[in-house]
Amino acid sequence: MKLITAIIKPFKLDAVRDALRESGVNGVTVTEVKGFGRQKGHTELYRGAEYVVDFLPKTMLQIAVEDRQLDAVIEAIGSSAQSGKIGDGKIFVADLDQVVRIRTGETGSSAI
């Protein structure tokens, strides 16, 4: 099993969710986060005063998948979140040793 963590632009969430649904993903956890990478923030003007926005709004998705789903899910996220511009995001994949469904006590892949 794998845990996929994807950081994407917030306005791409609906497209990514639809692509994940088509690839057979049953559930996803979505968190609104802030951060920066190569974009390094930007400068904005508010009421005549200029200020720097260091942390940009992003959306973080966490998805637990079986190993056989991994490539399809990465492709679904990558193709639907890509705009070709800086700040499109990143996808991280980590091994998932154990999953337990609290309600039933199921473990492993059946708990996903």
Contacts in CASP RR format, 6 or more apart in sequence:
PFRMAT RR
TARGET T0000
AUTHOR 0000-0000-0000
METHOD contacts of the structure
MODEL  1
MKLITAIIKPFKLDAVRDALRESGVNGVTVTEVKGFGRQKGHTELYRGAE
YVVDFLPKTMLQIAVEDRQLDAVIEAIGSSAQSGKIGDGKIFVADLDQVV
RIRTGETGSSAI
1 64 0 8 1.000
1 65 0 8 1.000
1 66 0 8 1.000
1 67 0 8 1.000
1 95 0 8 1.000
1 96 0 8 1.000
1 97 0 8 1.000
1 99 0 8 1.000
1 108 0 8 1.000
1 109 0 8 1.000
1 112 0 8 1.000
2 64 0 8 1.000
2 65 0 8 1.000
2 66 0 8 1.000
2 67 0 8 1.000
2 70 0 8 1.000
2 93 0 8 1.000
2 94 0 8 1.000
2 95 0 8 1.000
2 96 0 8 1.000
3 62 0 8 1.000
3 63 0 8 1.000
3 64 0 8 1.000
3 93 0 8 1.000
3 94 0 8 1.000
3 95 0 8 1.000
3 96 0 8 1.000
4 61 0 8 1.000
4 62 0 8 1.000
4 63 0 8 1.000
4 64 0 8 1.000
4 65 0 8 1.000
4 70 0 8 1.000
4 73 0 8 1.000
4 74 0 8 1.000
4 77 0 8 1.000
4 91 0 8 1.000
4 92 0 8 1.000
4 93 0 8 1.000
5 60 0 8 1.000
5 61 0 8 1.000
5 62 0 8 1.000
5 91 0 8 1.000
5 92 0 8 1.000
5 93 0 8 1.000
5 94 0 8 1.000
6 16 0 8 1.000
6 60 0 8 1.000
6 61 0 8 1.000
6 63 0 8 1.000
6 77 0 8 1.000
6 81 0 8 1.000
6 89 0 8 1.000
6 90 0 8 1.000
6 91 0 8 1.000
6 92 0 8 1.000
7 33 0 8 1.000
7 58 0 8 1.000
7 59 0 8 1.000
7 60 0 8 1.000
7 89 0 8 1.000
7 90 0 8 1.000
7 91 0 8 1.000
8 16 0 8 1.000
8 58 0 8 1.000
8 59 0 8 1.000
8 61 0 8 1.000
8 77 0 8 1.000
8 81 0 8 1.000
8 88 0 8 1.000
8 89 0 8 1.000
9 58 0 8 1.000
9 59 0 8 1.000
9 81 0 8 1.000
9 83 0 8 1.000
9 87 0 8 1.000
9 88 0 8 1.000
9 89 0 8 1.000
10 32 0 8 1.000
10 57 0 8 1.000
10 58 0 8 1.000
10 59 0 8 1.000
12 59 0 8 1.000
12 80 0 8 1.000
12 81 0 8 1.000
12 83 0 8 1.000
13 30 0 8 1.000
13 59 0 8 1.000
15 80 0 8 1.000
15 81 0 8 1.000
16 61 0 8 1.000
16 76 0 8 1.000
16 77 0 8 1.000
16 80 0 8 1.000
16 81 0 8 1.000
17 28 0 8 1.000
18 80 0 8 1.000
19 76 0 8 1.000
19 77 0 8 1.000
19 79 0 8 1.000
19 80 0 8 1.000
20 27 0 8 1.000
20 28 0 8 1.000
20 63 0 8 1.000
20 73 0 8 1.000
20 76 0 8 1.000
20 77 0 8 1.000
22 76 0 8 1.000
23 69 0 8 1.000
23 72 0 8 1.000
23 73 0 8 1.000
23 75 0 8 1.000
23 76 0 8 1.000
24 69 0 8 1.000
24 72 0 8 1.000
25 63 0 8 1.000
25 65 0 8 1.000
25 69 0 8 1.000
25 73 0 8 1.000
25 76 0 8 1.000
26 112 0 8 1.000
27 63 0 8 1.000
28 61 0 8 1.000
28 62 0 8 1.000
28 63 0 8 1.000
29 61 0 8 1.000
29 62 0 8 1.000
29 63 0 8 1.000
30 59 0 8 1.000
30 60 0 8 1.000
30 61 0 8 1.000
31 59 0 8 1.000
31 60 0 8 1.000
31 61 0 8 1.000
31 62 0 8 1.000
32 57 0 8 1.000
32 58 0 8 1.000
32 59 0 8 1.000
32 60 0 8 1.000
33 57 0 8 1.000
33 58 0 8 1.000
33 59 0 8 1.000
33 60 0 8 1.000
34 55 0 8 1.000
34 56 0 8 1.000
34 57 0 8 1.000
34 58 0 8 1.000
35 55 0 8 1.000
35 56 0 8 1.000
35 58 0 8 1.000
36 54 0 8 1.000
36 55 0 8 1.000
36 56 0 8 1.000
37 87 0 8 1.000
38 86 0 8 1.000
38 87 0 8 1.000
39 56 0 8 1.000
39 86 0 8 1.000
39 87 0 8 1.000
40 54 0 8 1.000
41 52 0 8 1.000
41 53 0 8 1.000
41 54 0 8 1.000
41 55 0 8 1.000
41 56 0 8 1.000
42 52 0 8 1.000
42 53 0 8 1.000
42 56 0 8 1.000
43 50 0 8 1.000
43 51 0 8 1.000
43 52 0 8 1.000
43 53 0 8 1.000
44 50 0 8 1.000
44 51 0 8 1.000
44 52 0 8 1.000
44 53 0 8 1.000
56 87 0 8 1.000
58 89 0 8 1.000
61 77 0 8 1.000
63 73 0 8 1.000
64 96 0 8 1.000
64 99 0 8 1.000
64 112 0 8 1.000
65 73 0 8 1.000
65 112 0 8 1.000
66 109 0 8 1.000
66 112 0 8 1.000
70 93 0 8 1.000
74 91 0 8 1.000
74 93 0 8 1.000
77 91 0 8 1.000
78 91 0 8 1.000
81 88 0 8 1.000
81 89 0 8 1.000
82 88 0 8 1.000
98 107 0 8 1.000
98 108 0 8 1.000
99 107 0 8 1.000
99 108 0 8 1.000
99 109 0 8 1.000
99 111 0 8 1.000
99 112 0 8 1.000
100 106 0 8 1.000
100 107 0 8 1.000
100 108 0 8 1.000
100 111 0 8 1.000
101 107 0 8 1.000
101 110 0 8 1.000
101 111 0 8 1.000
105 111 0 8 1.000
END
